[in-house]
Amino acid sequence: MQAGRTILAEGRNFLRDLKGLLDEPVQLGSIPLTIISGTHISRMEKKTRPALLEAHRKTAAGHPGSRLVEARRSGHMIMYTEPQLIVDEIKRMI
């Protein structure tokens, strides 16, 4: 029950926060940026995952020196399905 309440609490302001990012995008300047994006499209994500992938591609293309890393076996939870990919990218950045 507590986990369910926590999920609801975390999501309460989600749409408002997303709109805030659209209205006032974060200015990253010249900070090196790596976007790790899950490319596996599950039945539940067939409407949303393609839009997220496109957004990730646009963000990477619009930021100088950025890098898009595709997690081909992952959807949303890359840290569980491909943790080594994340570790490898952190090591590469260091």
The 8 nearest C-alpha neighbors of each residue, nearest first, counted from 0:
[[1, 3, 2, 4, 5, 6, 7, 8],
 [0, 2, 4, 3, 5, 6, 7, 8],
 [3, 1, 5, 4, 0, 6, 7, 8],
 [2, 4, 0, 6, 1, 5, 7, 8],
 [5, 3, 1, 7, 2, 6, 8, 0],
 [4, 6, 2, 8, 3, 7, 9, 1],
 [7, 5, 9, 3, 8, 4, 10, 2],
 [8, 6, 4, 10, 5, 9, 11, 3],
 [7, 9, 5, 11, 6, 10, 4, 12],
 [10, 8, 6, 7, 11, 5, 12, 13],
 [11, 9, 13, 7, 8, 12, 6, 14],
 [10, 12, 8, 9, 13, 7, 14, 6],
 [13, 11, 15, 10, 14, 16, 9, 8],
 [12, 14, 10, 16, 15, 11, 17, 9],
 [15, 13, 17, 16, 12, 18, 11, 10],
 [14, 16, 18, 12, 17, 13, 19, 11],
 [15, 17, 19, 13, 14, 18, 12, 20],
 [18, 16, 14, 20, 19, 15, 13, 21],
 [19, 17, 21, 15, 20, 16, 22, 14],
 [18, 20, 16, 22, 17, 21, 23, 15],
 [21, 19, 24, 23, 17, 18, 22, 16],
 [20, 22, 18, 19, 23, 24, 17, 16],
 [21, 23, 19, 20, 18, 24, 17, 25],
 [22, 24, 20, 21, 19, 25, 18, 26],
 [25, 23, 20, 21, 26, 22, 19, 27],
 [24, 26, 27, 23, 20, 21, 28, 22],
 [27, 25, 28, 24, 23, 29, 30, 62],
 [28, 26, 30, 25, 29, 62, 32, 31],
 [27, 29, 30, 26, 62, 63, 31, 25],
 [28, 30, 31, 27, 63, 64, 62, 32],
 [29, 31, 28, 27, 32, 64, 65, 63],
 [32, 30, 65, 64, 29, 33, 63, 66],
 [31, 33, 65, 30, 66, 34, 64, 62],
 [34, 32, 66, 65, 67, 35, 31, 68],
 [33, 35, 67, 68, 36, 66, 32, 55],
 [36, 34, 68, 69, 67, 33, 70, 37],
 [35, 37, 69, 70, 34, 38, 68, 52],
 [36, 38, 74, 70, 73, 39, 69, 75],
 [37, 39, 71, 74, 70, 73, 36, 40],
 [40, 38, 74, 73, 72, 71, 37, 41],
 [41, 39, 45, 44, 48, 38, 74, 42],
 [40, 42, 44, 43, 45, 39, 74, 48],
 [43, 41, 45, 44, 40, 46, 48, 39],
 [42, 44, 41, 45, 46, 40, 47, 48],
 [45, 43, 41, 47, 48, 46, 42, 40],
 [44, 46, 42, 40, 47, 43, 48, 41],
 [47, 45, 44, 48, 49, 50, 43, 42],
 [46, 48, 44, 50, 49, 45, 51, 43],
 [47, 49, 51, 44, 50, 45, 52, 46],
 [50, 48, 52, 51, 47, 53, 46, 45],
 [51, 49, 53, 48, 52, 47, 54, 46],
 [52, 50, 48, 54, 53, 49, 55, 47],
 [53, 51, 55, 49, 54, 50, 48, 56],
 [52, 54, 56, 50, 55, 51, 57, 49],
 [55, 53, 51, 57, 52, 56, 58, 50],
 [54, 56, 52, 58, 53, 57, 51, 59],
 [55, 57, 53, 59, 54, 58, 60, 52],
 [58, 56, 60, 54, 59, 55, 61, 53],
 [57, 59, 55, 61, 56, 60, 54, 62],
 [60, 58, 56, 65, 57, 61, 62, 66],
 [61, 59, 57, 58, 62, 56, 65, 63],
 [62, 60, 58, 59, 57, 63, 65, 56],
 [61, 63, 59, 65, 60, 58, 64, 32],
 [64, 62, 65, 61, 29, 60, 59, 31],
 [63, 65, 31, 62, 66, 32, 29, 30],
 [66, 64, 32, 59, 63, 62, 33, 31],
 [65, 67, 33, 59, 34, 32, 68, 64],
 [68, 66, 34, 33, 59, 35, 69, 56],
 [69, 67, 35, 34, 36, 66, 70, 33],
 [68, 70, 36, 71, 35, 37, 38, 67],
 [71, 69, 37, 73, 36, 72, 38, 68],
 [70, 72, 38, 73, 39, 69, 37, 74],
 [73, 71, 39, 70, 80, 38, 74, 37],
 [74, 72, 37, 39, 77, 70, 71, 80],
 [73, 75, 37, 39, 38, 76, 40, 77],
 [74, 76, 77, 37, 73, 36, 48, 39],
 [77, 75, 78, 79, 74, 80, 73, 37],
 [78, 76, 80, 81, 79, 73, 75, 37],
 [77, 79, 82, 76, 81, 80, 85, 83],
 [80, 78, 77, 76, 82, 81, 73, 75],
 [79, 81, 77, 73, 78, 82, 76, 72],
 [82, 80, 77, 83, 84, 78, 79, 73],
 [83, 81, 78, 85, 84, 79, 80, 86],
 [84, 82, 86, 85, 81, 87, 78, 88],
 [85, 83, 87, 82, 86, 81, 88, 70],
 [84, 86, 88, 82, 83, 87, 89, 78],
 [87, 85, 83, 89, 88, 84, 90, 82],
 [86, 88, 90, 84, 85, 89, 83, 91],
 [87, 89, 91, 85, 90, 86, 92, 84],
 [88, 90, 92, 86, 91, 87, 85, 93],
 [89, 91, 87, 93, 88, 92, 86, 85],
 [92, 90, 88, 89, 93, 87, 86, 85],
 [93, 91, 89, 90, 88, 31, 87, 33],
 [92, 90, 91, 89, 88, 87, 86, 31]]
